[in-house]
C-alpha cells in the first residue's frame, strides 16, 4: 500500500519537480503541487485546513496550490519518507519520528526553531468507553480489572501508541510516587503489564484501533483525546475518560528540506507550515478535538480542555532519548512486557 501511494504521489508531483530542477530549484511561477505526509489521526484537521490555506495563498500570490496527501501511522509514514516518499511537509505524531528524518538528512536540525518548539498541536492520552461507561472506568488502573477488554495500537508502527504506552507507564510511576515517595520503574512496568494482560487488539495505528472499537471490539480504548472528541461530534456514542494521571501529547510538523529544495516548493511549503500556527488553523485543530498551541485560541476553547490534575509531559519520563532506550529498545520494557519477562 505504501509503495503504491509513493508511486502515485511521485507521478503526481513529477511535473512540478521537473520545472523546479530545470529552473535551478526555484519555485515554478504557475500552479504548484505540495505533497503532505501525515499521521492518520490528523487527517480530518488537515483536510479542513487545506482550503483555508489555498484561498490565502491564491489571494497573496495568484498561484493555485494543489495538495497530494498521504496518511499513515506515524512510524510508517516516517519510514516511507526516509525510504523515498518525497513529502514536502511532514506532520507526525511524535518528535522521535521527525528525528528519523533529521538522521536521514532530510530535515534540517533547526526544525524546532519554529513556534512552540515545532509542535503544532497538543492533546492528552485518554480512555474511550462505551456509552454511559458501563464498567465504571476512571483511570488506567481500571483497565487492569478482570474482564476488561482493552484496545490500543502497536508502538512499533504507531507514534500514537507510544504516547499511549508512555501514558500508562507514566501513570504507574505517578502511583509509585504516591505509595513509595519516589518513582519506581519496576512498579511502573508491573502496572503496564497488568493493563497489557487485558489487551484485546493491538492495531497498526490509532485510526485502526478506533475503527476496531467502532466495530464493537473491546470495552475500552486508549487513544488521543482529539480522536474521541472528533468521533463523538460525528455522532458516535462514546464516553471520554480523562485520567488524573496522563501524559501531555505534543505533535510536531516540519518542512522536509531535501525534498522542497528538489521540487522548488520551499516557499509554499514554509508558508503552509507557518499557517498551521495561525489562528484560523489552530481553531480548526481545536474544533477537531486537539488542544491548540496558540494561547489565544486555547483561551477560547479552555472550558473544553481542562488540565488533568496529574498531567505530566515526556520530560517526566526522562525525555524522548531516555524513553526510546528504556521502553522501546530491543531489550526495553515494552519488549519485556510483550515477551512476558
N, C-alpha and C positions, 0 to 999 in steps of 0.2 A: 504493500500500500504506500509506504513512504517513498519507494523508488518510483512508483507511478506518479505520485504527487510531484516529486522532484523533476521528473521528465516533463510533465505538463507545464510546470512553472518555468523551467529553463526555456521551453519553447515560447511561452508567453512573454518573457522579458528579453528575448534574444534581439529583437529589433531595436529596443531601447539601448541595450548594452552595445550593440554593434555601432549605433550612432555615437555613443559616448567614446568608444575606442577610436573611431575614425576622427573625432574632433579633439583627441588628446585628453580624454577623460572629463570634459566639461559637460554639463547637463544639456540635453537637447533643447532647442528653442520651442519645439512643438509640444505635443502631448507627451506625458511621461508615465511610466509604469513603476509602481512601488510594490515590492514584494515583502509581505509580512509573514514572519514565522513566530507563532504564538502558542502558548499553552492552552489546553482545551477549555478551561474554566472561564477564560476571559473573552471567549468568542462573542457572546451577545453584546458585551460592552463595546468591543472594538467595532462591531458592525453597526452600532448606533453612532459611534464617534466618527467613522469614516465620512459619511455625507456632510457632517459639520465642517470637517477639515477641507473636503473637496470644494465646498462653497467658499470658504475663506481664502483658499489658495487661488481659486479662479478669480475672485474679486481683486486679489492683490497682484497677481502675475499675468492673468489672462490664460493661464495654462490649465488644461484639464488633466487631473491625476486619475489614472486607473489603478486600482488595487488588485493584487492577487494575494490570496490569503491561504495559509496552511495552519491547521490547528491539530495539535497532538499533545500527548502527555509531555510535560516539561522536559524530562530527561531524554525522551525520544526525540523531541524537537531539537534540543541542543546537539545531540549526536548526529542528527540529519544535517544540521548546518556545518558542523565540523567535517562531515563526510562529503560535502559538496553541494548541498542545497543552498542556493545563492540568495538567501533572505537579505533584504536591505535593513530591516529593523527587526529586532528580536524582543518579544515580550515573554518573559519566562517566570516561573513560579518562585524561584529562589536564587540567591546570589551565587550559589555554587554552580548553577548551570551557566550563568554568564561567565564565571571563572573558566569553564571549559573552553569558551570561545576566546578568552584572552590568552590562555595557554596555547591555543592553536594559532595565535597571532592574527585572529580575525577581528577582534575588538581591541581598541587601544586601552591601555591600563588606566587611563584617566576617566573612564566611563562614569565613575562615582562622583565626579565633579559637578554633575547636574544637581538640580534641587533635590532635597531630601535623600542625598546620597545615591541618587539614581533610582529610587523607589517611587513608582507611580501610584501605588495603592497599598493599603494595609487591610488586614482582616484579622479574625481570631479563629482558632480551631474550636468547633462546637460539635454537639451531638444532635442528630436528627432522629426523631422518633415518630411512630405512627400517631395519628390524630388523637388528641387528649392524653398522650403519653401514658398508655395503659400499664406499663411496667414501672411507672414512677421513677424514671431515671433522672438523676440530678447532677451526677458527676461522672468522671471517668472511672472511678472506683466501682460505680454501679454496673458498669459494663462487664465486670468480672463475676457478677452474681450468676448462680446456676441457672441454665436455661435461656440466658440472653444471647441472641444470635447477632453478631457484630459484623459490620462491613467497613473496610477501608481499603484503599488501593495499595499496590506494591511499591515500596520506596525505591526499588531498583529501577523502576520505569517511570515513576511519578514523583515530581517535586512536591505535589500536594501531599502525597503520602508521607514524605519526610517531615513535613510540618505536622501531620497527624501523629506520627510516632514521636517526634520531638515533644509534642504537647503532652502525650500520655506519660512519657518518661520524665518530663519536667514536673508534671503533677505528682509523680512518685517522689521526686526529690523534695518538692514542697511539703509533702506529707511526712517525709523522714525528718525534715527540719522541725516540724511541729512536735513530732514524737521523740526525737533524739537530740534536738538542739543543733543539728548540723546536717548538711547534705550527705546522704548515704547512697552511693551508686549501686550497691548490692540490693538495697531496699527498692530503689527505682527500677532496677532490672526485674526483680520479682514482681513488682507492680505491673510492669509492661507484660511480663509472661502471663500473669493472671488474666489480663484483658485479651491477649492474643489467643489464649486457650479457647475462647468463645468465638473465634473468627469463623464466619460463615462463607465469606467470599473475599478473595484477595485479587482485585482487578487491576487492569493496566493503567487506569487513570482515574482522577476524581470524577470526571464526567461518566466513565463506565460504571463506577460504583453507584453513582446517582441513578443511572439507568437501571441497574440491577435492583436497587431499592424500590424504584417506581414499578418494577415488575412484580414486587411483592416479596423479594428475597430479604430476609433478616428482620430484626426488631429495631436495630439502632445503627446509625451511620455516622462515622466520624468524618467530618469534612470541613470545608471553609464555611464560615457564616454566610458569605455572599452567595454561595451556591444554593443554600436552602432558602434564603430570602428571595432570590430570583424565582425559584420554583413555586414558592408559596404565592408570589404575586401573580403567577400564571394559573393559579387555581389548585395547586397541589395541597392536599390536606395533611400537612405535617406539623410537628411542633419543633421549635428551635430551643435546645437546652444549652445555655452558655455556662459552662462550669466556672466556679470561682477561680480555680487554678487552671489557667490555659495560656497558650502562647500567642504573642503578637506576630502575625504573619506579615512579611514585607515582600512585595513583589516588584522586581526590577525590570527595566527596559533599557535597551541600548541600540545605537546605530552599529551595524556590522561594517566596520570601516573598510575592510578589504573589498567587500562586495560593492559598497556605494561608490568607491573610487573606480572600480572596474566598470560599473554601469553608468557612471556620470550622474548619479542621483543623490549626491551628498546634500545639496541644498534643500531639496524637498524632504529627504529623509530626516535631516536635522530639524526642519520645521515641523514635521509630523511628530517627532519625538517631543519637542518642546510643547506642542499643542496638548499633549497628554497631561501636562500640569496646568493647563488653562482652566478657568472657572467652568467653561462650557463642558469640557471633557470630564473634569472632576465631578460635576453634577451628574453626568451620565453614569460614572462609576458608582456614585452614591445611590442613585436610583436603582441600580442593578445589584445592590447589596454590599458593595465594597465600602470600606472606611476611607474616605478621601484623605490625601496628604495635605491638600490645600487648607490652611487653617480657617479661612473664611467659609469655605464650603462645608467643612466639618462642623463649624458652629451652627450652620443652618440645619444640619441633619443630626446634631448631637443627641437628641432625645431618642433617635432610632438606634444609636450605637453607644450605649453606656459602657463604661470601662469596668471589666470584671475586677473584683477586689484583689484577687491573687494573680493578676496578669504579670507575665514575665516575658522577656524577649530572648533572642538567641544568645545574647551575652551571658545570661543566667546559666546557660549550658556550656559556657566557655568560648562561644563564637563558633563560626562555621568550621574552622580548621580543626578545633577540638571535637566537634560533633562528627565530622567525617572520620576522624581517627578512632573515636571511642564507640560510635554507634554503627557506622556503615563501612568500616574497613573489612577486609576478608575474614578476620577473626574477631570483629567487633561485636557489640552487644546484640545488634539486630541479627547477625549471623547466628549467634549463640541461642537466641530466642527461637529462631526458625529450626535450628538443629536440636533443640531441647537439651542443651548442655549448659 
